[in-house]
Amino acid sequence: MSELKEVLTKDGSISLRSSLFQENFHSLEGALKETEIKFINPSDLKRFKDKSLNVLDICFGLGYNSASLFNNLIRQNSFVNWYALEIDKKPLEYSLGNKAFQKLWHPKVLKIFKALSQNSQYRDKSFDCDILWGDAREKINNIPANIKFDLIYLDGFSPQKCPQVWSVEFLEKVTQKLNPQGYLITYSCSAAIRRTLKDFGLNIFNIEPDLVTQRLWSNGTIAVKKIDEKVIQSNLYFKKLSSMEEEHLLTKASIPYRDPALSSNTKDIIQKRVKEQLLCNLKTSKKWRDKWGMTK
Ligand SMILES: C[S@@+](CC[C@H](N)C(=O)[O-])C[C@H]1O[C@@H](n2cnc3c(N)ncnc32)[C@H](O)[C@@H]1O
């Protein structure tokens, strides 16, 4: 745990800070709140009441996103086929040993997490769960090719700190695993990530800030291959991109992260992108920010 330090967030839920990645696992506003606002609400889980669904959680960490997902699915009698990718076992060991974390969830969630920690899998009549430990760039290949996901949560450290899980090449693999009407959900509103997903032909939506987070312009991104207008209109949590957001995708900030052999380190991926940004003729994101009067 030496490179991981406990952080108490404003909603009272605990999180971690990684000194290796120099970043917190969650926003200081609240780990639990972030999970609900950025991942669970836009998932519109009631669609799966009494039904089955496939879910992939990339960068499982302490497990907030999946714990909250399971908590909801247990209560509505859904059947889930679930995979997770995570490089480090310590965050799960940490959350399992933390009283405040345990208190948040249905006892069955903790039973599943314990099994994942001990055996990397859990099975009963409603839950079929596997966590694949190791670099997501490799382990994603171990998910059976026939499984397409209704929900994919992508919750890596920020692209600048952990570009390995945001590269064109990795996102292409992720996209291949998405059901035609499945949702790929991430907290990131980075122009590079949105443009990469758009270039794969996905439809991009903004997760709109709610009352608490309205000083921000985005709570993340949802990407969908095939849109069912009725479903999209009934989901209150995501909206088509505004002109401001569309213009963001035309700036230097939209230059993607590249990792051709899926084995580059952070420094190489970032340096390659900076070079590409210098050479391209796109508008700077500063100009975009100034035009739209943005402070951050
Ligand atoms: C922002 S945290 C995830 C937060 C998490 N969803 C939660 O609820 O606690 C990012 C996670 O990505 C993991 N990670 C970093 N690089 C990875 C890689 N190449 N493959 C898989 N996991 C990785 C880290 O170990 C960390 O647990």
The ligand as a MOL file (V3000), in Angstrom:
LIG
                    3D

  0  0  0     0  0            999 V3000
M  V30 BEGIN CTAB
M  V30 COUNTS 27 29 0 0 0
M  V30 BEGIN ATOM
M  V30 1 C -9.1890 6.1210 -11.0860 0
M  V30 2 S -8.7740 4.5470 -10.4320 0 CHG=1
M  V30 3 C -10.2600 3.6450 -10.6150 0
M  V30 4 C -11.3430 3.9870 -9.6620 0
M  V30 5 C -12.3310 2.8660 -9.5420 0
M  V30 6 N -13.2210 2.7350 -10.6390 0
M  V30 7 C -13.0130 2.8680 -8.2060 0
M  V30 8 O -14.2440 2.8460 -8.1540 0
M  V30 9 O -12.3230 2.8710 -7.1920 0 CHG=-1
M  V30 10 C -7.8090 3.8530 -11.7400 0
M  V30 11 C -7.4680 2.3850 -11.5840 0
M  V30 12 O -6.8160 1.9840 -12.7930 0
M  V30 13 C -5.8810 0.9800 -12.4740 0
M  V30 14 N -4.9460 0.8810 -13.6190 0
M  V30 15 C -3.9420 1.7270 -13.9760 0
M  V30 16 N -3.3360 1.3120 -15.0990 0
M  V30 17 C -3.9770 0.1780 -15.4840 0
M  V30 18 C -3.8020 -0.7310 -16.5760 0
M  V30 19 N -2.8680 -0.5290 -17.5110 0
M  V30 20 N -4.6040 -1.8020 -16.6370 0
M  V30 21 C -5.5730 -2.0130 -15.6910 0
M  V30 22 N -5.7800 -1.1910 -14.6470 0
M  V30 23 C -5.0000 -0.1180 -14.5470 0
M  V30 24 C -5.2640 1.4780 -11.1740 0
M  V30 25 O -4.6550 0.4350 -10.4630 0
M  V30 26 C -6.4960 2.0670 -10.4660 0
M  V30 27 O -7.0680 1.1120 -9.6230 0
M  V30 END ATOM
M  V30 BEGIN BOND
M  V30 1 1 1 2
M  V30 2 1 2 3
M  V30 3 1 2 10
M  V30 4 1 3 4
M  V30 5 1 4 5
M  V30 6 1 5 6
M  V30 7 1 5 7
M  V30 8 2 7 8
M  V30 9 1 7 9
M  V30 10 1 10 11
M  V30 11 1 11 12
M  V30 12 1 11 26
M  V30 13 1 12 13
M  V30 14 1 13 14
M  V30 15 1 13 24
M  V30 16 1 14 15
M  V30 17 1 14 23
M  V30 18 2 15 16
M  V30 19 1 16 17
M  V30 20 1 17 18
M  V30 21 2 17 23
M  V30 22 1 18 19
M  V30 23 2 18 20
M  V30 24 1 20 21
M  V30 25 2 21 22
M  V30 26 1 22 23
M  V30 27 1 24 25
M  V30 28 1 24 26
M  V30 29 1 26 27
M  V30 END BOND
M  V30 END CTAB
M  END
